[in-house]
Amino acid sequence: MAEPVRVRRLTDQEGQKLQQIVRRGSSSSVRHRRATMLLASAGGNRVPVIAKLVQADEDTVRDVIHRFNEIRLACLDPQ
């Protein structure tokens, strides 16, 4: 079985920025949902749980986590 997909360890600045987006909301619902996914993963939740939390497809959650691990907070912005 493959390793579970998880975000890498967040820096303090990244954690603060993600919490700020989730707590204060954002003009973009996409940024808010992606920040929620990343914080949930950092908190130890697995992909199926996160997908149910944000009502997204499991593949979408995996994609966001992989993108964060590659390009950091830039993954929050819609393409």
C-alpha positions, 0 to 999 in steps of 0.5 A: 500500500502507498504512503498516505499523502500528507503535507510537509511540516509547515513553517511558523509563517505558513501556519499563521498565514493558513490560519489567517485565511481560514479564520478571517475568511477570504475573498476567494472560496478556493483559497479558503478551501485549500487552506482548510485542506492543508491545515487539516492534513497538517493536523494529522487527518487523512485524505478521505476525512479531509475530502468529507470535511471540505466536500471535495473529491479525494483526488482534489485533496491529494493534488492540493497537498502535492502542489503545496509540497512543491510550490508552497503557499502559491498553490492556494491561488486559483490557476 
